[in-house]
Amino acid sequence: MTSTPKIFDAIMDGRKDNNIPFSDLQKLLDVLGFSYRVRGSHYVYWREGVAEIINIQSDNGKAKAYQVKQVRGIIQKYKLTF
C-alpha cells in the first residue's frame, strides 16, 4: 500500500491521473476527513466545510481521471492537508 504523502503528491502532480489506484484515492479522502456512503458502485464523499460532494467509481481498480482532477481541484480550493 502506498503512503499518504506519495498518494497526495501523485494526485497533486496531475501527470498520472489515469494511473491512480482507486484504493489510493479512497485512502486520501479518508485521511483528509471525508465521510462516505456507498450506493451501488458509487462512493459518495462529503466533508463539513466543503460545499462540493465527491462521487467516485472504480474503473477496473483505477480511479477515473476526471474524478482525480475533481478531487485535486477541491484540495486546492479548500487548501486541504492531512
Contacts in CASP RR format, 6 or more apart in sequence:
PFRMAT RR
TARGET T0000
AUTHOR 0000-0000-0000
METHOD contacts of the structure
MODEL  1
MTSTPKIFDAIMDGRKDNNIPFSDLQKLLDVLGFSYRVRGSHYVYWREGV
AEIINIQSDNGKAKAYQVKQVRGIIQKYKLTF
1 23 0 8 1.000
1 27 0 8 1.000
2 10 0 8 1.000
2 21 0 8 1.000
2 24 0 8 1.000
2 27 0 8 1.000
4 27 0 8 1.000
4 28 0 8 1.000
4 31 0 8 1.000
4 82 0 8 1.000
7 20 0 8 1.000
7 24 0 8 1.000
7 25 0 8 1.000
7 27 0 8 1.000
7 28 0 8 1.000
8 28 0 8 1.000
8 82 0 8 1.000
10 16 0 8 1.000
10 20 0 8 1.000
10 24 0 8 1.000
11 20 0 8 1.000
11 25 0 8 1.000
11 28 0 8 1.000
11 68 0 8 1.000
11 71 0 8 1.000
11 72 0 8 1.000
11 75 0 8 1.000
12 72 0 8 1.000
12 75 0 8 1.000
12 76 0 8 1.000
14 68 0 8 1.000
14 69 0 8 1.000
14 72 0 8 1.000
17 65 0 8 1.000
17 68 0 8 1.000
17 69 0 8 1.000
18 62 0 8 1.000
18 65 0 8 1.000
19 62 0 8 1.000
20 62 0 8 1.000
20 63 0 8 1.000
20 68 0 8 1.000
21 61 0 8 1.000
21 62 0 8 1.000
21 63 0 8 1.000
22 56 0 8 1.000
22 58 0 8 1.000
22 59 0 8 1.000
22 61 0 8 1.000
22 62 0 8 1.000
22 63 0 8 1.000
23 61 0 8 1.000
24 63 0 8 1.000
25 56 0 8 1.000
25 63 0 8 1.000
25 67 0 8 1.000
25 68 0 8 1.000
25 71 0 8 1.000
26 36 0 8 1.000
26 43 0 8 1.000
26 56 0 8 1.000
28 71 0 8 1.000
28 82 0 8 1.000
29 36 0 8 1.000
29 45 0 8 1.000
29 54 0 8 1.000
29 56 0 8 1.000
29 71 0 8 1.000
30 36 0 8 1.000
31 82 0 8 1.000
32 47 0 8 1.000
32 75 0 8 1.000
32 80 0 8 1.000
32 81 0 8 1.000
32 82 0 8 1.000
33 47 0 8 1.000
34 45 0 8 1.000
34 46 0 8 1.000
34 47 0 8 1.000
34 50 0 8 1.000
34 54 0 8 1.000
35 45 0 8 1.000
35 46 0 8 1.000
35 47 0 8 1.000
36 43 0 8 1.000
36 44 0 8 1.000
36 45 0 8 1.000
36 46 0 8 1.000
37 43 0 8 1.000
37 44 0 8 1.000
38 44 0 8 1.000
41 57 0 8 1.000
41 58 0 8 1.000
42 55 0 8 1.000
42 56 0 8 1.000
42 57 0 8 1.000
43 55 0 8 1.000
43 56 0 8 1.000
43 57 0 8 1.000
44 53 0 8 1.000
44 54 0 8 1.000
44 55 0 8 1.000
45 53 0 8 1.000
45 54 0 8 1.000
45 55 0 8 1.000
45 56 0 8 1.000
46 53 0 8 1.000
46 54 0 8 1.000
49 78 0 8 1.000
50 74 0 8 1.000
50 78 0 8 1.000
50 80 0 8 1.000
52 70 0 8 1.000
52 74 0 8 1.000
54 67 0 8 1.000
54 70 0 8 1.000
54 71 0 8 1.000
54 74 0 8 1.000
55 67 0 8 1.000
56 63 0 8 1.000
56 64 0 8 1.000
56 67 0 8 1.000
56 71 0 8 1.000
57 64 0 8 1.000
57 67 0 8 1.000
74 80 0 8 1.000
END
